[in-house]
Amino acid sequence: MSEFSPPVFPDEFNMADYFVFANIEAGRSDKIAIRFEGEAISYSKVADKVMAVARKLVGDGLLPEQRVLICMQDRPEFVYAWFGALKAGAVVTQINPLLPSSDYEYYLNYVKPQFAFIDEQSFLEFEKALGKSRHCGGHNNVVVAGKVPSMYRPFDRWIAEKADAEPWPTRRDDPAVWLFTSGTTGQSKGAVHSHAHFAYNTEVYAKNFIGIRESDVTISGARLFFGYATGTNLMFPFAVGATTALFREQPTPELLFETIEKHKATVFTSVPTLINKMLQTAPDKRRDISSVRLMWSAGEALPRELHDRWDRAFGVPIIDGIGSAESFHIYISNRPGDIRPGSLGKLVPGYEAKLVDDDGNAVTQGDVGTLWLKGDSAALYYHSAYEKSKQHLRGGWIVSGDKFRQDEDGYWFYEGRGDDLLKSGGIYVSPLEVENCLMQHATVRECCVVGKKDENGLEKPLAIVVLKETSTASAALEGELIAFAKERIARYKAPHWIVFVETSLPRNDRDKIDRKKLKAQHG
């Protein structure tokens, strides 16, 4: 890797120019940007659609820095609307198209969008919420992709209407996108980012650290509304003129295998849950994925055991890393040619990090501390959340609440969120360490460890376990799992109780295990 020098962006800057229109200037007009349901969409068509959206928004009354809400499946209209709103000078937010109306009601009242783009997937629930909202002019400023009632504005017809209005000019430090937090400690909040933040991380991480290529074909199991996938499966490939393959369906192992083989994908974005499901697919139902040169994993901790099983089954390098809504994207990561399973890799050049104790003092190398991160993609603030902004965003530093340790070779190891750590026998215990241990047992499909007080009021580890279909819950198996853990980790870290559940563990809309819910149910 060449010596790092931080990127500099001009004062007049729009991220749609950086990610979309730069490809036209680079002579890639005829290059395929998107593959979708038999279509091969060129960069010139994407650029034309993006500009049409921008002009139409401004022509319909969009004011600079007003919010535009996007709630769509992974489809070309998502791309046109997302970059088009940015080009227009709007501030864009994107949310999950599979939410209930109560969540859409919250987002409409929190975001207060002037315009919204939705599709058939979100239409019914979104319409219920819209009836209770003063925003978007009722249905007047709601544009819908797909078949919809006539009172709404069909995307294809709306974008075809002639509009000569020019986009509002933007600067690199103007607000551009809100990325929503996972909402693990309350309702999700929007971390506000400027236009330059996304280009910065793309330069230092995707291009310099990972080496995304123009020849790449990317696909993603994580959906585009999730900032992780907006980066890996839209911004990163567009930044180098690569191709992204989109599909609107919810990902299944069969669909992922099929899509990878069909498009000969070279870069695959996944999460540990999907990795586990793909490994559980019978060998005769798997497809050829030898075209994949690297696979991203993020969103939640990747167990070492799961990483090892994937390596044995497919041999495709897993690039495990950690990012956040506050940083836009990944800042600590493994990289091709330098992968240490079990770790999250090394700090990406262009970012600073430190580990501190509860008093704010630096911890000794090898000890667990709270991560503080600094870099030029750090969020400006959380919208309408002053106290949260003061707590987590301090003068360019992101105070994550995540617990890490760093070994002498510079590799970083995630120990969990501070509020997830247990204190057993007066010593901190990482739930992830216990979970990684139990996942090595032949009967365990997935598990989550939370704290529970014993008869003396002392907190001990409790493991909630989902067994593989070939195994049956029993008191004998509970004892076997506890003994298994005691043989492999410190005895005080082993679970004191095992709770077997028959269904998959609850997850949030970013596919992270909902520890708070499990703690309330079983802790």
JOZI-V482987 format. One record per backbone hydrogen bond with DSSP energy under -0.5 kcal/mol. CO is the residue of the C=O (numbers start at 0). NH is the residue of the N-H. E is the energy in kcal/mol with one decimal. If there is no record, write none. Layout:
# JOZI-V482987
{{CO,NH,E} {CO,NH,E}}
This chain:
# JOZI-V482987
{{10,12,-0.8} {10,171,-2.3} {13,16,-0.9} {13,17,-1.5} {14,18,-2.5} {15,19,-2.4} {15,20,-1.5} {16,21,-1.7} {19,22,-1.4} {19,23,-0.6} {20,24,-1.8} {21,25,-1.7} {22,27,-2.9} {23,26,-1.5} {27,30,-1.3} {27,42,-0.6} {28,43,-2.3} {30,42,-2.0} {32,243,-2.7} {33,40,-3.1} {34,245,-2.6} {35,38,-2.6} {38,35,-1.8} {39,41,-0.5} {40,32,-2.8} {40,33,-2.0} {41,45,-2.2} {42,46,-2.7} {43,47,-2.2} {44,48,-2.5} {45,49,-2.8} {46,50,-2.4} {47,51,-2.1} {48,52,-2.4} {49,53,-2.3} {50,54,-2.6} {51,55,-2.4} {52,56,-2.7} {53,57,-2.1} {54,58,-2.7} {55,59,-1.9} {56,61,-2.5} {57,60,-1.6} {62,65,-1.8} {65,90,-2.6} {66,113,-2.7} {66,114,-1.2} {67,92,-2.4} {68,116,-2.8} {69,94,-2.4} {70,118,-0.7} {72,74,-1.1} {74,77,-1.2} {74,78,-1.1} {75,79,-2.5} {76,80,-2.7} {77,81,-2.8} {78,82,-2.3} {79,83,-2.0} {80,84,-2.5} {81,85,-1.5} {82,86,-2.8} {83,87,-2.0} {84,88,-0.7} {84,89,-2.5} {85,88,-1.0} {87,167,-2.2} {88,64,-3.0} {89,91,-0.5} {90,67,-2.5} {91,177,-2.4} {92,69,-2.5} {95,98,-0.8} {99,102,-0.8} {99,103,-1.6} {100,104,-2.5} {101,105,-1.7} {102,106,-2.5} {103,107,-2.7} {104,108,-1.9} {105,109,-2.2} {106,110,-3.2} {107,111,-2.0} {112,135,-1.3} {114,68,-2.4} {115,142,-2.8} {116,70,-3.1} {117,144,-2.4} {118,122,-1.5} {119,123,-0.5} {121,125,-2.7} {122,126,-2.9} {123,127,-1.3} {124,128,-1.5} {125,129,-2.6} {126,130,-1.5} {128,131,-1.5} {129,132,-1.5} {133,136,-0.6} {134,137,-0.9} {135,140,-2.3} {136,138,-0.5} {136,139,-1.9} {138,141,-1.5} {140,115,-2.2} {140,142,-0.6} {141,152,-1.4} {142,117,-2.4} {143,154,-2.6} {144,119,-1.0} {145,147,-0.5} {148,151,-1.8} {151,153,-0.8} {152,143,-2.3} {153,157,-2.9} {154,158,-2.9} {155,159,-1.0} {156,160,-0.7} {157,160,-0.9} {169,12,-0.9} {170,173,-1.7} {171,195,-2.3} {173,194,-1.5} {175,91,-3.1} {176,178,-0.5} {176,192,-2.6} {177,93,-0.6} {177,179,-0.5} {178,190,-3.1} {182,185,-1.0} {188,180,-2.3} {188,190,-0.6} {189,191,-0.6} {189,382,-2.7} {190,178,-2.4} {191,379,-3.0} {191,380,-0.5} {192,175,-3.4} {192,176,-1.5} {193,196,-0.7} {193,197,-0.7} {194,197,-0.5} {194,198,-0.9} {195,199,-2.5} {196,200,-2.1} {197,201,-1.8} {198,202,-2.2} {199,203,-2.6} {200,204,-2.9} {200,205,-1.0} {201,206,-2.5} {202,207,-2.0} {203,208,-0.7} {204,209,-2.6} {205,210,-1.3} {205,211,-2.5} {212,215,-1.4} {215,242,-2.2} {216,265,-2.6} {216,266,-2.0} {217,244,-3.0} {218,268,-2.4} {222,225,-1.7} {225,228,-1.2} {225,229,-2.4} {226,230,-1.7} {227,231,-2.2} {228,232,-2.8} {229,234,-2.8} {230,233,-0.6} {230,235,-3.4} {233,237,-2.0} {234,238,-2.1} {235,239,-0.7} {236,239,-1.0} {236,240,-0.6} {236,241,-3.1} {237,240,-0.6} {242,217,-2.8} {243,34,-2.2} {243,245,-0.6} {245,36,-0.5} {251,255,-2.6} {252,256,-2.7} {253,257,-2.4} {254,258,-2.7} {255,259,-2.5} {256,260,-2.2} {257,261,-2.6} {258,262,-2.3} {259,263,-1.0} {259,264,-1.6} {265,292,-2.7} {265,293,-1.5} {266,218,-2.0} {267,269,-0.5} {267,295,-2.4} {268,220,-3.0} {268,221,-0.5} {269,297,-1.0} {270,273,-0.6} {270,274,-2.2} {271,275,-2.5} {272,276,-2.0} {273,277,-2.6} {274,278,-1.9} {275,279,-1.4} {277,280,-0.9} {281,284,-2.4} {281,285,-0.5} {282,285,-1.0} {286,288,-0.5} {288,291,-1.6} {293,267,-1.8} {294,318,-3.9} {295,269,-2.2} {296,320,-1.7} {300,302,-0.7} {302,306,-2.2} {303,307,-2.6} {304,308,-2.0} {305,309,-2.1} {306,310,-2.3} {307,311,-2.2} {308,312,-2.1} {309,313,-3.1} {309,314,-1.1} {310,314,-0.5} {314,316,-0.5} {316,294,-2.4} {316,318,-0.6} {317,319,-1.1} {318,296,-2.0} {319,333,-2.2} {321,330,-2.4} {321,331,-1.3} {323,326,-0.6} {323,327,-0.8} {325,378,-2.6} {326,328,-2.1} {330,347,-2.9} {331,321,-2.5} {332,345,-2.3} {334,337,-2.8} {337,334,-1.6} {338,340,-0.6} {339,342,-2.3} {344,411,-2.9} {345,332,-2.7} {347,350,-1.6} {349,375,-0.5} {351,373,-2.6} {353,371,-2.6} {354,362,-1.8} {355,369,-3.1} {356,359,-1.9} {360,356,-2.7} {363,366,-2.7} {368,403,-2.6} {369,355,-2.0} {370,399,-1.6} {370,400,-0.5} {371,353,-2.1} {372,397,-3.7} {373,351,-2.9} {374,377,-1.7} {380,191,-3.0} {380,382,-0.5} {381,384,-1.4} {384,388,-2.2} {385,389,-2.4} {386,390,-2.0} {387,391,-2.3} {388,392,-2.4} {391,393,-0.6} {391,398,-3.0} {392,394,-0.6} {393,396,-1.8} {395,374,-0.7} {396,393,-2.7} {396,398,-0.6} {397,372,-2.3} {397,399,-1.0} {400,417,-3.3} {401,370,-2.5} {402,414,-3.3} {402,415,-0.7} {403,368,-2.6} {404,412,-2.9} {405,365,-0.8} {406,409,-1.8} {410,406,-2.4} {411,343,-3.3} {412,404,-1.7} {415,402,-3.3} {416,419,-2.0} {416,420,-1.1} {417,420,-0.5} {421,423,-0.5} {421,428,-3.1} {422,424,-0.5} {423,426,-1.3} {426,423,-2.3} {428,421,-2.5} {428,430,-0.6} {429,432,-0.7} {429,433,-1.4} {430,434,-2.8} {431,435,-2.8} {432,436,-1.6} {433,437,-2.4} {434,438,-2.3} {436,439,-1.5} {437,440,-1.9} {440,443,-1.3} {442,467,-2.8} {445,465,-3.0} {447,463,-3.3} {449,461,-2.9} {451,459,-2.7} {453,456,-2.2} {457,453,-2.8} {459,451,-2.3} {460,495,-2.9} {460,496,-1.0} {461,449,-2.4} {461,463,-0.5} {462,464,-0.6} {462,498,-3.0} {463,447,-2.0} {464,466,-0.5} {464,500,-2.5} {465,444,-2.7} {465,445,-1.6} {467,470,-2.3} {473,477,-2.1} {474,478,-2.2} {475,479,-2.1} {476,480,-2.6} {477,481,-2.1} {478,482,-2.4} {479,483,-2.4} {480,484,-2.1} {481,485,-2.1} {482,486,-1.5} {483,487,-0.6} {484,487,-1.2} {484,488,-2.4} {489,492,-1.8} {489,493,-0.8} {490,493,-0.7} {496,462,-2.3} {497,499,-0.5} {498,464,-3.0} {505,513,-2.7} {507,510,-2.1} {511,507,-2.4} {512,514,-1.7} {513,517,-2.0} {514,518,-2.9} {515,519,-2.0} {516,520,-1.9} {517,521,-2.7} {517,522,-0.6} {518,522,-2.0} {522,452,-0.7}}
